[in-house]
Amino acid sequence: MTTLIAPAARPTRQTHLRAVPSLREQQAVRTAHPSNGRTVNDDSAPQSAPAAPAGPPSGSEPRGFALYVGLDEASAAADGVSLNVLVDALRRTIADLSPRAETYATVALASQDAGGRDIDIVRLALKEPGAVARVRSEAPARNADTGVVVDISRKRVTIDGESASLTYKEFELLQYLVLREGRTIERAELVDSLWQTGDEDAPGERTIDVHVRRLRAKLGRYEDIVRTVRGIGYRFDRHADVTIRYGAGAPSPDRF
């Protein structure tokens, strides 16, 4: 066990944390108080009872809470502390108040040029439901006639509302990448998977690039949804302008 001893020259930092009285203790204080529930300015009129807090939804119960703290390292340093010190102090306070409590701390990261209040950035980075819902409600509605729609079940691709004239092999090539979203597919795998052995029109590992170029040309301004991984092959990454429709009977991406 390691014991930490603060340097003697450093003054003791005053804490502003205090224990919250339990409901029974609060009731005892109100009962013992001379006003006995009456307001300070009016000894004759009883104080109206506060509204009861809304209970949890049916079938659920509180299992803990989350406290979001908006504070960057520079601001914490200006106050003579750090994020680690604050986290440790909060954990110690919770342990003193409720030894059975379990705690978990995480730091919200954001780009240096991210604007807005620290607390809003933290809530959004940690996917707090209220913050996520607010951002979604403020986002402009997407035009259904724009972007790329890849309909796996119907083997059809539309671009900005217009049907794309993809050949059967071009669609198979796009579908193969889409169903393996985020994985780099080597050229040899594309050839072996999309062409039968002995096919006269089967491309080689290098001529597959020609098929990819033709596919990209038909995708127009959305050609970058098929990415080249230099020296390896190709990859499809999720894109804001791309909608994938699987439908009944379509190959499931969960297999890959």
Backbone as numpy.savetxt, mean C-alpha at the origin, in Angstrom:
# Nx Ny Nz CAx CAy CAz Cx Cy Cz
22.14 -9.44 30.23 21.29 -8.24 30.23 22.17 -7.00 30.23
21.89 -6.09 29.32 22.70 -4.88 29.20 22.01 -3.74 29.92
22.74 -3.04 30.78 22.20 -1.89 31.50 22.74 -0.63 30.88
21.83 0.27 30.52 22.21 1.54 29.92 22.26 2.61 31.00
23.39 3.30 31.11 23.55 4.36 32.11 23.73 5.67 31.38
22.85 6.62 31.65 22.93 7.92 30.98 24.11 8.70 31.53
24.81 9.46 30.67 25.93 10.28 31.15 25.46 11.27 32.21
26.30 11.50 33.22 25.91 12.36 34.35 25.73 13.80 33.91
26.46 14.22 32.85 26.39 15.62 32.45 25.13 15.95 31.68
24.42 14.92 31.21 23.22 15.17 30.40 22.02 15.35 31.29
21.30 16.45 31.17 20.13 16.67 32.03 19.03 15.67 31.71
18.25 15.35 32.72 17.14 14.41 32.54 16.06 15.06 31.69
15.63 14.33 30.62 14.62 14.87 29.72 13.25 14.63 30.32
12.48 15.69 30.42 11.15 15.58 31.03 10.21 14.88 30.06
9.48 13.92 30.55 8.52 13.24 29.70 7.14 13.85 29.86
6.39 13.89 28.75 5.04 14.43 28.78 4.01 13.32 28.70
4.48 12.07 28.88 3.57 10.95 28.82 3.08 10.64 30.22
1.81 10.35 30.34 1.25 10.00 31.64 0.21 8.91 31.43
0.02 8.14 32.47 -0.95 7.06 32.38 -2.37 7.61 32.30
-3.20 6.98 31.50 -4.61 7.36 31.40 -5.39 6.58 32.44
-6.15 7.26 33.34 -6.90 6.55 34.38 -7.90 5.59 33.76
-8.13 4.48 34.44 -9.12 3.53 33.97 -10.51 4.11 34.17
-11.52 3.49 33.53 -12.89 3.98 33.67 -13.34 3.94 35.13
-12.92 2.89 35.87 -13.31 2.80 37.28 -12.68 3.93 38.09
-11.40 4.25 37.77 -10.74 5.34 38.50 -11.38 6.68 38.16
-11.74 6.87 36.89 -12.40 8.13 36.52 -13.74 8.27 37.22
-14.49 7.17 37.31 -15.78 7.22 37.99 -15.60 7.54 39.47
-14.55 6.97 40.08 -14.31 7.24 41.50 -13.97 8.72 41.72
-13.21 9.32 40.80 -12.86 10.73 40.92 -14.10 11.59 40.80
-14.99 11.26 39.83 -16.21 12.06 39.67 -17.12 11.94 40.89
-17.15 10.73 41.48 -18.01 10.54 42.66 -17.48 11.32 43.86
-16.16 11.35 44.02 -15.56 12.03 45.17 -15.49 13.53 44.98
-15.65 14.03 43.75 -15.54 15.46 43.49 -16.74 16.20 44.09
-16.51 17.38 44.72 -17.62 18.13 45.34 -18.73 18.46 44.36
-18.40 18.70 43.13 -19.45 19.09 42.18 -20.36 17.92 41.87
-19.83 16.68 42.08 -20.62 15.46 41.90 -21.35 15.46 40.55
-20.58 15.74 39.50 -21.17 15.64 38.17 -21.80 16.92 37.69
-21.78 18.01 38.49 -22.37 19.28 38.06 -21.29 20.15 37.42
-21.72 21.08 36.62 -20.77 21.97 35.97 -20.21 22.95 36.98
-19.06 23.53 36.67 -18.41 24.46 37.58 -19.21 25.75 37.73
-19.80 26.24 36.67 -20.51 27.51 36.69 -21.95 27.39 37.09
-22.46 26.18 37.15 -23.87 26.01 37.48 -24.00 24.84 38.44
-24.24 25.14 39.72 -24.33 24.09 40.72 -25.69 23.42 40.76
-26.65 23.94 39.98 -28.00 23.39 40.05 -28.33 22.48 38.88
-27.70 22.76 37.74 -28.05 21.97 36.54 -27.09 20.80 36.41
-27.62 19.60 36.31 -26.74 18.44 36.12 -26.10 18.45 34.75
-24.88 17.96 34.68 -24.16 17.92 33.42 -24.69 16.79 32.56
-24.94 17.09 31.29 -25.47 16.07 30.39 -24.42 14.99 30.17
-24.88 13.77 30.12 -23.96 12.64 29.94 -23.41 12.67 28.52
-22.12 12.38 28.36 -21.55 12.35 27.02 -22.15 11.21 26.21
-22.18 11.42 24.90 -22.74 10.40 24.02 -21.87 9.15 24.06
-22.52 8.01 24.10 -21.77 6.76 24.15 -21.05 6.54 22.83
-19.79 6.11 22.87 -19.07 5.87 21.62 -19.68 4.73 20.83
-19.60 4.84 19.51 -20.16 3.80 18.66 -19.38 2.51 18.84
-20.10 1.42 18.98 -19.46 0.14 19.17 -18.93 -0.42 17.87
-18.13 -1.47 17.95 -17.58 -2.09 16.73 -18.69 -2.77 15.94
-18.46 -3.01 14.66 -19.46 -3.72 13.85 -19.77 -5.09 14.43
-20.96 -5.57 14.16 -21.37 -6.86 14.67 -20.41 -7.95 14.22
-20.06 -8.81 15.16 -19.16 -9.92 14.85 -17.69 -9.58 14.94
-17.36 -8.37 15.37 -15.96 -7.96 15.49 -15.71 -7.41 16.88
-14.45 -7.30 17.23 -14.06 -6.75 18.52 -12.73 -6.04 18.38
-12.47 -5.01 19.20 -11.17 -4.33 19.14 -10.05 -5.28 19.55
-8.98 -5.29 18.77 -7.83 -6.13 19.08 -6.55 -5.30 19.24
-6.67 -4.00 19.20 -5.50 -3.14 19.32 -5.77 -1.81 18.63
-4.74 -1.04 18.43 -4.91 0.25 17.77 -3.62 0.62 17.06
-3.74 1.56 16.14 -2.57 2.08 15.42 -2.47 3.58 15.68
-1.30 4.04 15.99 -1.03 5.45 16.20 -0.07 5.92 15.11
-0.55 6.79 14.23 0.28 7.29 13.14 0.94 8.59 13.59
2.25 8.67 13.44 3.02 9.84 13.87 3.70 10.44 12.65
3.38 11.70 12.36 4.00 12.40 11.25 5.18 13.23 11.73
6.39 12.79 11.44 7.59 13.49 11.91 8.79 12.99 11.13
9.53 13.90 10.49 10.72 13.46 9.77 11.94 13.52 10.70
13.04 12.96 10.25 14.24 12.88 11.08 14.79 14.26 11.42
14.71 15.19 10.46 15.25 16.53 10.72 14.47 17.23 11.82
13.13 17.10 11.77 12.30 17.75 12.80 12.53 17.11 14.16
12.68 15.79 14.17 12.95 15.11 15.43 14.29 15.53 16.01
15.30 15.66 15.13 16.62 16.08 15.59 16.58 17.49 16.15
15.74 18.36 15.56 15.62 19.73 16.07 15.05 19.75 17.47
14.26 18.70 17.81 13.71 18.59 19.16 14.64 17.81 20.09
15.80 17.41 19.59 16.77 16.70 20.42 16.52 15.23 20.57
15.72 14.65 19.66 15.44 13.21 19.73 15.62 12.60 18.34
15.27 11.36 18.22 15.26 10.68 16.93 14.03 9.79 16.89
13.73 9.27 15.70 12.56 8.40 15.58 12.74 7.14 16.43
13.95 6.63 16.49 14.19 5.44 17.32 13.94 5.71 18.79
14.37 6.89 19.25 14.16 7.24 20.66 12.67 7.35 20.98
11.91 7.97 20.05 10.47 8.12 20.27 9.78 6.76 20.29
10.14 5.91 19.36 9.53 4.57 19.33 9.82 3.82 20.62
11.08 3.90 21.09 11.45 3.21 22.31 10.68 3.76 23.51
10.51 5.09 23.55 9.79 5.70 24.68 8.33 5.27 24.68
7.71 5.22 23.50 6.31 4.80 23.43 6.15 3.34 23.83
7.09 2.52 23.39 7.02 1.11 23.75 7.15 0.91 25.26
8.06 1.66 25.88 8.24 1.54 27.33 6.99 2.00 28.07
6.38 3.09 27.58 5.18 3.59 28.23 4.04 2.58 28.13
3.87 1.99 26.96 2.81 0.99 26.78 3.09 -0.23 27.66
4.34 -0.62 27.75 4.69 -1.78 28.59 4.40 -1.49 30.06
4.62 -0.24 30.48 4.33 0.12 31.87 2.82 0.12 32.14
2.04 0.60 31.17 0.60 0.70 31.36 -0.09 -0.65 31.20
0.39 -1.45 30.24 -0.23 -2.74 29.98 0.85 -3.74 29.58
1.40 -4.46 30.56 2.50 -5.40 30.28 2.12 -6.48 29.27
0.83 -6.77 29.12 0.42 -7.82 28.19 0.40 -7.34 26.74
0.52 -6.05 26.53 0.42 -5.51 25.18 1.62 -5.91 24.32
1.37 -6.23 23.07 2.41 -6.50 22.09 2.50 -5.32 21.14
3.71 -4.93 20.80 3.88 -3.77 19.93 4.70 -4.12 18.70
4.44 -3.41 17.63 5.20 -3.55 16.39 5.33 -2.16 15.77
6.53 -1.79 15.42 6.77 -0.45 14.87 7.36 -0.57 13.47
6.97 0.33 12.61 7.52 0.39 11.26 7.67 1.85 10.86
8.59 2.13 9.99 8.85 3.50 9.54 8.29 3.68 8.14
7.56 4.74 7.93 6.99 5.04 6.61 8.01 5.82 5.79
8.32 5.32 4.61 9.28 5.97 3.72 8.54 6.66 2.57
9.04 7.79 2.16 8.47 8.54 1.04 9.61 9.22 0.30
9.38 9.51 -0.97 10.41 10.19 -1.75 10.67 11.58 -1.17
11.88 12.09 -1.36 12.27 13.36 -0.76 11.46 14.53 -1.30
10.92 14.41 -2.51 10.15 15.50 -3.08 8.65 15.34 -2.87
8.25 14.37 -2.02 6.82 14.18 -1.76 6.29 15.36 -0.96
5.24 15.97 -1.45 4.66 17.11 -0.76 3.59 16.68 0.23
3.00 17.64 0.91 1.93 17.37 1.87 2.43 17.24 3.29
1.47 17.10 4.20 1.80 16.97 5.62 2.41 15.60 5.90
3.33 15.57 6.88 3.97 14.31 7.24 2.95 13.26 7.65
1.94 13.66 8.42 0.96 12.70 8.93 0.17 12.09 7.78
-0.14 12.88 6.74 -0.88 12.35 5.59 -0.01 11.39 4.79
1.28 11.73 4.65 2.21 10.86 3.94 2.32 9.52 4.66
2.41 9.55 5.99 2.55 8.33 6.78 1.31 7.46 6.64
0.14 8.05 6.78 -1.10 7.27 6.69 -1.25 6.61 5.33
-0.89 7.35 4.27 -1.02 6.80 2.93 0.03 5.72 2.67
1.26 5.95 3.13 2.33 4.97 2.91 2.04 3.66 3.62
1.37 3.72 4.77 1.05 2.52 5.53 -0.34 1.99 5.22
-0.94 2.51 4.15 -2.23 2.01 3.64 -3.36 2.13 4.67
-3.39 3.24 5.39 -4.49 3.46 6.31 -5.77 3.64 5.50
-6.84 2.86 5.79 -8.02 2.85 4.92 -8.61 4.22 4.64
-8.70 5.09 5.66 -9.27 6.40 5.44 -8.47 7.23 4.46
-7.14 7.18 4.57 -6.28 7.95 3.67 -6.36 7.41 2.26
-6.37 6.09 2.13 -6.46 5.48 0.79 -7.78 5.84 0.14
-8.88 5.78 0.90 -10.20 6.11 0.35 -10.25 7.57 -0.10
-9.61 8.45 0.68 -9.64 9.88 0.31 -8.89 10.11 -0.99
-7.73 9.49 -1.15 -6.95 9.66 -2.38 -7.72 9.11 -3.58
-8.37 7.98 -3.39 -9.13 7.39 -4.50 -10.30 8.27 -4.90
-10.94 8.88 -3.90 -12.09 9.73 -4.21 -11.68 11.01 -4.92
-10.43 11.46 -4.66 -9.96 12.68 -5.29 -9.33 12.43 -6.66
-9.03 11.16 -6.96 -8.41 10.85 -8.25 -9.41 11.03 -9.38
-8.99 11.60 -10.50 -9.91 11.78 -11.62 -10.37 10.45 -12.18
-11.62 10.39 -12.57 -12.16 9.16 -13.12 -11.49 8.83 -14.44
-11.18 7.56 -14.61 -10.50 7.13 -15.83 -11.51 6.96 -16.95
-11.15 7.43 -18.13 -12.00 7.27 -19.30 -11.92 5.83 -19.77
-13.09 5.18 -19.82 -13.12 3.77 -20.20 -12.66 3.54 -21.63
-12.65 4.61 -22.45 -12.29 4.46 -23.86 -10.80 4.68 -24.10
-10.03 4.87 -23.05 -8.59 5.07 -23.22 -7.83 3.91 -22.62
-6.62 3.71 -23.11 -5.77 2.65 -22.59 -5.90 1.37 -23.38
-5.24 0.34 -22.87 -5.22 -0.97 -23.51 -6.05 -1.95 -22.69
-6.92 -2.68 -23.35 -7.70 -3.73 -22.70 -7.32 -5.06 -23.34
-6.76 -5.95 -22.53 -6.39 -7.29 -23.00 -7.44 -8.26 -22.50
-8.29 -8.73 -23.38 -9.36 -9.66 -23.03 -8.88 -11.08 -23.31
-8.46 -11.76 -22.25 -7.89 -13.10 -22.41 -8.92 -14.10 -22.91
-10.13 -14.05 -22.33 -11.14 -15.05 -22.69 -11.60 -14.90 -24.14
-11.69 -13.67 -24.63 -12.13 -13.44 -26.01 -10.98 -13.32 -27.00
-9.76 -13.38 -26.47 -8.57 -13.24 -27.31 -8.67 -11.98 -28.18
-8.87 -10.87 -27.48 -9.04 -9.61 -28.19 -8.33 -8.50 -27.43
-7.78 -7.56 -28.16 -7.11 -6.40 -27.58 -7.70 -5.14 -28.18
-8.08 -4.20 -27.31 -8.56 -2.91 -27.79 -7.61 -1.83 -27.29
-7.39 -0.84 -28.14 -6.50 0.27 -27.81 -7.28 1.56 -27.99
-7.46 2.28 -26.88 -8.25 3.52 -26.88 -9.62 3.30 -27.51
-10.23 2.16 -27.17 -11.58 1.87 -27.64 -11.66 1.22 -29.00
-10.55 1.12 -29.72 -10.54 0.53 -31.05 -9.88 -0.85 -31.01
-10.44 -1.80 -31.77 -9.89 -3.14 -31.80 -8.54 -3.15 -32.48
-7.55 -3.79 -31.86 -6.21 -3.88 -32.43 -6.13 -5.09 -33.35
-5.51 -4.90 -34.50 -5.44 -5.97 -35.50 -4.24 -6.87 -35.26
-4.25 -7.57 -34.13 -3.17 -8.48 -33.81 -3.40 -9.82 -34.49
-2.32 -10.43 -34.97 -2.41 -11.78 -35.49 -2.55 -12.75 -34.32
-2.85 -14.01 -34.64 -3.00 -15.02 -33.60 -1.72 -15.14 -32.78
-0.57 -15.20 -33.46 0.70 -15.36 -32.75 1.05 -14.13 -31.95
0.72 -12.95 -32.45 1.00 -11.72 -31.71 0.19 -11.68 -30.42
-1.08 -12.12 -30.49 -1.87 -12.16 -29.27 -1.32 -13.21 -28.31
-0.94 -14.38 -28.83 -0.38 -15.42 -27.98 0.88 -14.93 -27.27
1.68 -14.17 -27.99 2.91 -13.63 -27.41 2.59 -12.66 -26.28
1.63 -11.75 -26.51 1.25 -10.78 -25.49 0.61 -11.50 -24.30
-0.26 -12.45 -24.57 -0.92 -13.19 -23.49 0.10 -13.93 -22.63
1.09 -14.55 -23.28 2.11 -15.30 -22.53 2.83 -14.39 -21.54
3.15 -13.18 -21.96 3.83 -12.23 -21.07 2.90 -11.72 -19.98
1.63 -11.44 -20.35 0.67 -10.90 -19.39 0.41 -11.89 -18.26
0.27 -13.17 -18.60 -0.02 -14.19 -17.59 1.16 -14.45 -16.67
2.31 -13.93 -17.04 3.51 -14.08 -16.21 4.04 -12.71 -15.80
3.10 -11.88 -15.44 3.39 -10.48 -15.09 4.53 -10.36 -14.09
5.48 -9.48 -14.41 6.59 -9.20 -13.52 7.76 -10.16 -13.65
7.62 -11.22 -14.47 8.72 -12.19 -14.64 9.37 -12.01 -15.99
10.68 -11.96 -16.02 11.41 -11.83 -17.28 11.42 -13.18 -17.99
10.94 -13.20 -19.23 10.85 -14.43 -20.02 11.98 -14.45 -21.03
12.76 -15.49 -21.00 13.86 -15.61 -21.94 13.34 -15.88 -23.35
14.13 -15.47 -24.34 13.72 -15.65 -25.74 13.48 -17.12 -26.06
14.37 -17.99 -25.57 14.24 -19.42 -25.85 12.92 -19.97 -25.31
12.49 -19.49 -24.15 11.22 -19.95 -23.57 10.04 -19.53 -24.43
10.09 -18.31 -24.95 9.01 -17.83 -25.82 8.90 -18.70 -27.06
10.03 -18.99 -27.67 10.02 -19.81 -28.89 9.51 -21.21 -28.59
10.01 -21.85 -27.54 9.63 -23.22 -27.21 8.16 -23.33 -26.81
7.61 -22.26 -26.19 6.24 -22.32 -25.68 5.20 -21.95 -26.72
5.55 -21.08 -27.67 4.56 -20.57 -28.62 4.62 -21.23 -30.00
5.67 -21.97 -30.26 5.79 -22.64 -31.56 6.06 -24.13 -31.35
5.46 -24.94 -32.17 5.67 -26.38 -32.10 7.03 -26.74 -32.70
7.62 -27.79 -32.19 8.88 -28.26 -32.73 8.70 -28.67 -34.19
9.53 -28.15 -35.06 9.46 -28.48 -36.47 8.64 -27.51 -37.30
8.00 -26.51 -36.64 7.24 -25.51 -37.40 8.18 -24.77 -38.34
7.75 -24.63 -39.59 8.60 -23.96 -40.57 8.76 -22.48 -40.26
7.71 -21.90 -39.67 7.78 -20.46 -39.39 8.26 -20.17 -37.97
8.75 -21.19 -37.26 9.23 -20.97 -35.89 10.47 -20.10 -35.91
10.49 -19.02 -35.16 11.65 -18.13 -35.14 12.76 -18.70 -34.27
13.94 -18.14 -34.43 15.04 -18.48 -33.55 15.04 -17.54 -32.37
16.03 -17.72 -31.49 16.10 -16.86 -30.30 16.33 -15.40 -30.68
16.89 -15.15 -31.84 17.14 -13.78 -32.26 15.99 -13.23 -33.10
15.43 -14.07 -33.96 14.34 -13.57 -34.81 13.04 -13.38 -34.05
12.96 -13.88 -32.81 11.78 -13.59 -32.00 11.64 -12.09 -31.77
12.77 -11.37 -31.83 12.73 -9.92 -31.67 11.88 -9.27 -32.74
11.85 -9.86 -33.94 11.04 -9.31 -35.02 9.55 -9.38 -34.66
9.12 -10.48 -34.08 7.72 -10.63 -33.67 7.37 -9.63 -32.56
8.30 -9.43 -31.65 8.06 -8.47 -30.57 7.96 -7.05 -31.14
8.80 -6.72 -32.11 8.76 -5.39 -32.72 7.42 -5.16 -33.42
6.92 -6.18 -34.11 5.63 -6.04 -34.78 4.50 -5.86 -33.77
4.57 -6.61 -32.68 3.56 -6.46 -31.62 3.59 -5.06 -31.05
4.76 -4.56 -30.74 4.89 -3.21 -30.18 4.38 -2.16 -31.15
4.65 -2.34 -32.42 4.18 -1.37 -33.42 2.67 -1.27 -33.40
1.97 -2.38 -33.19 0.51 -2.36 -33.17 -0.03 -1.82 -31.84
0.78 -1.85 -30.80 0.36 -1.28 -29.51 0.48 0.24 -29.51
1.14 0.80 -30.51 1.23 2.25 -30.66 1.91 2.92 -29.48
1.25 3.92 -28.93 1.87 4.69 -27.84 1.97 3.91 -26.54
1.42 2.69 -26.52 1.51 1.84 -25.33 2.54 0.73 -25.52
3.45 0.90 -26.47 4.42 -0.15 -26.77 5.31 -0.49 -25.59
5.46 0.45 -24.65 6.38 0.20 -23.53 5.82 -0.77 -22.50
4.58 -1.26 -22.69 4.07 -2.25 -21.72 4.80 -3.58 -21.90
5.42 -3.78 -23.07 6.29 -4.94 -23.28 7.72 -4.44 -23.17
8.37 -4.78 -22.08 9.69 -4.25 -21.79 10.78 -5.22 -22.23
11.87 -4.65 -22.73 13.04 -5.44 -23.10 14.01 -5.50 -21.92
14.41 -6.71 -21.56 15.44 -6.90 -20.53 16.70 -7.30 -21.28
17.61 -6.36 -21.39 18.77 -6.52 -22.25 19.54 -7.81 -21.94
19.79 -8.56 -22.99 20.57 -9.77 -22.87 19.80 -10.98 -22.36
18.52 -10.79 -22.01 17.74 -11.91 -21.46 16.49 -12.18 -22.28
15.57 -11.21 -22.29 14.31 -11.43 -23.00 13.35 -10.29 -22.80
12.09 -10.61 -22.43 11.05 -9.59 -22.35 10.21 -9.80 -21.09
9.51 -8.72 -20.71 8.71 -8.77 -19.49 7.51 -7.82 -19.62
6.40 -8.24 -19.02 5.22 -7.37 -18.91 5.06 -6.96 -17.46
4.99 -5.66 -17.20 4.75 -5.13 -15.86 3.39 -4.45 -15.84
2.72 -4.53 -14.68 1.42 -3.89 -14.53 1.53 -2.42 -14.86
0.59 -1.92 -15.64 0.64 -0.53 -16.11 -0.72 0.11 -15.85
-0.70 1.40 -15.49 -1.95 2.09 -15.17 -2.89 2.16 -16.36
-2.35 2.10 -17.56 -3.19 2.22 -18.76 -3.62 0.87 -19.31
-3.34 -0.22 -18.60 -3.66 -1.55 -19.10 -4.68 -2.22 -18.19
-5.72 -2.76 -18.78 -6.74 -3.52 -18.06 -6.72 -4.95 -18.58
-6.65 -5.92 -17.67 -6.64 -7.32 -18.05 -8.00 -7.93 -17.67
-8.66 -8.51 -18.65 -9.94 -9.19 -18.41 -9.74 -10.68 -18.67
-9.96 -11.47 -17.62 -9.73 -12.90 -17.75 -10.99 -13.63 -18.20
-12.10 -13.40 -17.50 -13.34 -14.06 -17.90 -13.35 -15.53 -17.54
-14.53 -16.15 -17.75 -14.67 -17.57 -17.44 -13.90 -18.41 -18.43
-13.17 -19.40 -17.91 -12.43 -20.30 -18.77 -11.10 -19.80 -19.24
-10.73 -18.58 -18.87 -9.43 -18.03 -19.29 -8.32 -18.65 -18.45
-7.13 -18.76 -19.00 -5.99 -19.27 -18.21 -5.79 -18.43 -16.96
-5.55 -19.07 -15.84 -5.37 -18.35 -14.59 -3.92 -17.93 -14.41
-3.67 -16.67 -14.08 -2.29 -16.23 -13.83 -1.71 -16.82 -12.55
-2.58 -17.39 -11.70 -2.09 -17.95 -10.43 -1.24 -19.19 -10.63
-1.28 -19.77 -11.82 -0.52 -20.99 -12.04 0.96 -20.71 -12.26
1.29 -19.49 -12.54 2.65 -19.21 -13.02 3.46 -18.51 -11.94
